[in-house]
Amino acid sequence: MPVPPNAEQHEHDASAAAPAPAPERSDVLSGEEPVRQPGMNWFVLRVASNKESSVRETLLRKVQIERMVHLVGRILVPTEKTKTIKGGKQRITETKLYPGYVFVEMKLEDDGRIPQDVFFLIKETTGVGDFVGTAGRPTPMQDHEIEKMLLDSRKPEDQPTIKLSFDKGEHVTIKEGPFQGYEGTVDELLPDKGLVRVLVTIFGRQAPIEIEEWQIGKADET
């Protein structure tokens, strides 16, 4: 399976209304689900950028309508939610972990081809490209790829993590606030508060300042 490109992000305020759930099945799996359903395997479907979720929902709906659940199993678009804090306000960012790809669990014919009805059902869906593999014969995912993808899909969406883009000991410049223009060194990351503790030299003495991440920048980029 090719290495996916840089993750795409969609931001929205944490206070905004939650999006409507997918019509049939959730992307978040329980730890009790099997790696593969009997007789099926996982395959990677290329899709248009930003169409991953709509392709998934459309395919799930069509599989139900056409009664093909015995041929097509789970369809997943793993995502990760992270939380940032700016000006005291929380913002949730949802990142597709494999942008441009949808994972489809399905049963192939004995010769390795996609069943004709399933092939047309998928190919006639807006935004769909090709499966990873040779024409008509998609390449099954390897065990370690499936395990990682399923693990990503089990991450609880209601507990977004907080990501800070700086490292301890990194040289930074303060861009906003009363200490604007000062340079310092990252002393500690405080992700629960969305803060970074920076050591700056003031009047010849080093002092720690706790500041929001968005108020500082990497020294070599300013």
Backbone torsions as a table, in degrees:
resi	resn	phi	psi	omega
1	MET	NA	132.0	-178.0
2	PRO	-65.8	155.0	176.6
3	VAL	-70.9	125.1	-177.4
4	PRO	-67.3	150.6	177.2
5	PRO	-69.1	179.7	-179.1
6	ASN	-56.4	141.4	-176.0
7	ALA	-64.4	144.0	176.8
8	GLU	-96.1	146.4	-175.5
9	GLN	-123.0	147.5	175.7
10	HIS	-131.6	120.5	-176.2
11	GLU	-104.4	147.8	172.4
12	HIS	-157.8	153.8	179.7
13	ASP	-65.8	143.6	179.9
14	ALA	-63.6	-25.1	-177.9
15	SER	-82.8	-8.5	-177.1
16	ALA	-70.5	158.2	-179.0
17	ALA	-64.3	141.2	-179.1
18	ALA	-69.8	144.8	179.2
19	PRO	-66.9	154.8	179.7
20	ALA	-64.7	140.7	-178.3
21	PRO	-69.0	159.1	177.0
22	ALA	-61.2	150.3	-170.8
23	PRO	-66.6	-30.0	-176.3
24	GLU	-118.1	-60.4	-172.1
25	ARG	-127.6	154.0	-177.7
26	SER	-91.0	153.2	174.0
27	ASP	-72.9	-19.3	-176.8
28	VAL	-89.9	116.9	-176.4
29	LEU	-93.7	152.5	171.7
30	SER	-82.9	157.4	-179.0
31	GLY	-70.8	-3.5	-176.4
32	GLU	-94.8	-8.5	-177.5
33	GLU	-74.1	144.5	-179.0
34	PRO	-71.2	158.8	176.3
35	VAL	-63.6	-44.8	175.9
36	ARG	-132.6	144.3	171.8
37	GLN	-81.6	151.9	-175.7
38	PRO	-52.5	128.8	177.4
39	GLY	79.9	-0.1	-177.2
40	MET	-115.6	165.3	173.4
41	ASN	-143.5	169.1	-178.5
42	TRP	-98.1	141.1	-179.8
43	PHE	-136.0	156.4	-176.1
44	VAL	-106.6	121.3	-178.8
45	LEU	-107.0	123.2	175.5
46	ARG	-77.5	136.3	179.3
47	VAL	-136.1	166.7	179.0
48	ALA	-66.5	148.2	179.5
49	SER	-58.2	137.4	179.7
50	ASN	69.6	8.7	179.0
51	LYS	-108.8	5.8	-174.1
52	GLU	-56.7	-51.0	-176.0
53	SER	-67.8	-41.0	-179.1
54	SER	-68.4	-37.0	176.5
55	VAL	-62.9	-45.0	-179.7
56	ARG	-59.8	-49.1	-178.0
57	GLU	-63.6	-39.3	179.0
58	THR	-65.3	-44.1	179.9
59	LEU	-64.3	-43.2	178.4
60	LEU	-58.4	-43.2	-178.8
61	ARG	-65.2	-44.5	-177.8
62	LYS	-67.0	-38.1	178.4
63	VAL	-62.1	-40.4	178.0
64	GLN	-67.3	-46.7	-177.4
65	ILE	-62.3	-43.6	-177.3
66	GLU	-84.6	1.5	178.2
67	ARG	54.8	53.9	180.0
68	MET	-114.1	24.3	-177.5
69	VAL	-65.3	-19.0	177.0
70	HIS	-78.8	-12.4	179.8
71	LEU	-110.2	-29.5	179.9
72	VAL	-123.4	123.1	-178.2
73	GLY	-97.6	-118.5	-177.0
74	ARG	-78.2	148.0	176.2
75	ILE	-131.1	120.9	-169.9
76	LEU	-128.1	145.3	171.0
77	VAL	-130.7	86.4	-177.1
78	PRO	-61.7	135.4	177.6
79	THR	-132.5	163.2	175.2
80	GLU	-131.1	135.7	177.2
81	LYS	-106.8	130.3	176.7
82	THR	-124.0	155.9	-176.8
83	LYS	-118.3	132.8	173.4
84	THR	-121.5	156.9	-179.8
85	ILE	-124.6	125.5	179.0
86	LYS	-136.4	123.3	-179.1
87	GLY	60.1	31.4	-179.7
88	GLY	81.0	-4.1	-179.6
89	LYS	-101.5	136.8	178.2
90	GLN	-86.6	142.5	176.1
91	ARG	-133.1	131.5	179.8
92	ILE	-97.8	129.4	177.0
93	THR	-115.0	123.7	178.2
94	GLU	-102.8	124.4	-175.6
95	THR	-116.7	127.1	172.8
96	LYS	-75.2	123.8	-176.4
97	LEU	-74.9	-22.0	179.0
98	TYR	-134.2	69.3	-176.5
99	PRO	-61.5	136.9	-179.6
100	GLY	89.4	5.0	-177.9
101	TYR	-135.8	144.9	171.4
102	VAL	-126.7	138.5	-178.3
103	PHE	-100.3	124.9	-174.5
104	VAL	-122.2	128.6	175.7
105	GLU	-98.4	121.4	-177.2
106	MET	-152.8	166.7	179.3
107	LYS	-102.7	130.5	179.4
108	LEU	-97.7	167.0	171.6
109	GLU	-69.4	168.5	-179.2
110	ASP	-61.5	-27.4	-179.2
111	ASP	-88.9	7.5	176.9
112	GLY	88.3	3.9	179.2
113	ARG	-90.8	157.9	175.8
114	ILE	-74.8	132.9	175.6
115	PRO	-52.4	139.4	-172.1
116	GLN	-56.3	-44.0	-178.9
117	ASP	-63.6	-39.7	179.0
118	VAL	-68.5	-40.3	-179.7
119	PHE	-57.6	-48.8	-178.4
120	PHE	-70.4	-35.8	177.8
121	LEU	-59.5	-42.6	-178.7
122	ILE	-76.1	-46.9	-174.5
123	LYS	-67.5	-24.6	-179.4
124	GLU	-87.6	7.3	177.7
125	THR	-89.5	129.8	-178.9
126	THR	-59.5	131.9	176.9
127	GLY	95.8	-6.8	-176.9
128	VAL	-84.7	138.8	174.0
129	GLY	-106.0	-125.4	-179.3
130	ASP	-117.2	160.4	171.2
131	PHE	-76.6	150.1	173.7
132	VAL	-68.8	123.4	-177.4
133	GLY	140.1	-168.6	177.9
134	THR	-84.8	162.7	-175.3
135	ALA	-56.2	121.8	176.9
136	GLY	80.7	-13.8	-179.5
137	ARG	-127.4	86.8	-178.6
138	PRO	-66.9	151.8	-179.1
139	THR	-89.1	122.9	177.8
140	PRO	-63.4	146.9	175.3
141	MET	-69.4	149.3	176.2
142	GLN	-78.3	160.5	-174.4
143	ASP	-56.7	-44.6	-177.3
144	HIS	-68.0	-29.8	176.6
145	GLU	-70.3	-41.4	179.1
146	ILE	-63.7	-45.8	-177.7
147	GLU	-60.7	-42.0	179.1
148	LYS	-66.5	-43.8	-179.5
149	MET	-62.7	-43.2	179.6
150	LEU	-67.9	-37.1	177.2
151	LEU	-63.0	-42.9	177.0
152	ASP	-60.5	-35.4	-177.6
153	SER	-75.1	-15.6	-179.0
154	ARG	-90.4	-4.8	-178.5
155	LYS	-63.4	129.7	-178.2
156	PRO	-67.6	121.0	-177.2
157	GLU	-73.9	-19.2	-176.7
158	ASP	-86.4	4.2	177.9
159	GLN	-128.5	70.2	-178.4
160	PRO	-63.4	142.3	177.1
161	THR	-86.9	161.4	177.2
162	ILE	-105.0	123.8	-179.8
163	LYS	-107.7	133.6	173.6
164	LEU	-117.4	136.5	-171.7
165	SER	-95.4	14.3	179.3
166	PHE	-116.0	158.3	179.7
167	ASP	-117.9	152.2	177.3
168	LYS	-60.8	133.8	-179.1
169	GLY	90.1	-4.7	-178.1
170	GLU	-75.5	142.3	179.5
171	HIS	-85.3	125.5	-175.7
172	VAL	-132.7	164.6	175.6
173	THR	-121.4	135.5	178.4
174	ILE	-81.5	124.3	-174.4
175	LYS	-100.2	-22.3	-175.5
176	GLU	-136.7	159.3	174.3
177	GLY	94.3	-176.5	-175.2
178	PRO	-65.3	-18.2	-179.1
179	PHE	-106.7	24.3	179.7
180	GLN	-55.6	134.2	178.5
181	GLY	95.6	-15.9	178.0
182	TYR	-75.5	146.8	173.3
183	GLU	-108.6	152.4	-179.4
184	GLY	-162.1	-171.9	-178.6
185	THR	-124.0	135.9	178.5
186	VAL	-66.4	122.2	-178.6
187	ASP	-99.4	-35.9	-177.6
188	GLU	-160.2	145.3	175.5
189	LEU	-101.1	133.9	-179.7
190	LEU	-121.3	71.9	-172.3
191	PRO	-61.6	-32.1	-179.8
192	ASP	-62.4	-26.7	179.5
193	LYS	-104.0	-6.6	-176.1
194	GLY	70.3	26.8	-175.5
195	LEU	-115.8	158.1	174.1
196	VAL	-126.3	130.2	175.9
197	ARG	-90.9	120.7	-176.5
198	VAL	-116.4	135.2	175.2
199	LEU	-92.3	118.0	178.9
200	VAL	-122.4	156.0	178.8
201	THR	-98.7	117.2	-178.4
202	ILE	-123.1	121.8	-178.6
203	PHE	52.5	42.3	175.1
204	GLY	81.0	0.4	-179.4
205	ARG	-123.1	143.0	179.4
206	GLN	-82.8	131.8	-178.1
207	ALA	-136.4	142.6	177.9
208	PRO	-84.6	136.6	177.6
209	ILE	-127.6	128.2	174.9
210	GLU	-93.7	123.9	-171.5
211	ILE	-141.7	148.8	178.7
212	GLU	-68.9	146.1	-172.9
213	GLU	-57.3	-38.5	-176.1
214	TRP	-67.3	-13.7	-178.3
215	GLN	-87.2	-2.2	179.0
216	ILE	-124.6	161.6	178.1
217	GLY	-140.4	161.1	177.4
218	LYS	-66.4	134.1	-173.3
219	ALA	-59.7	-34.1	-177.6
220	ASP	-82.4	0.7	179.2
221	GLU	-111.2	1.5	-176.9
222	THR	-105.6	NA	NA
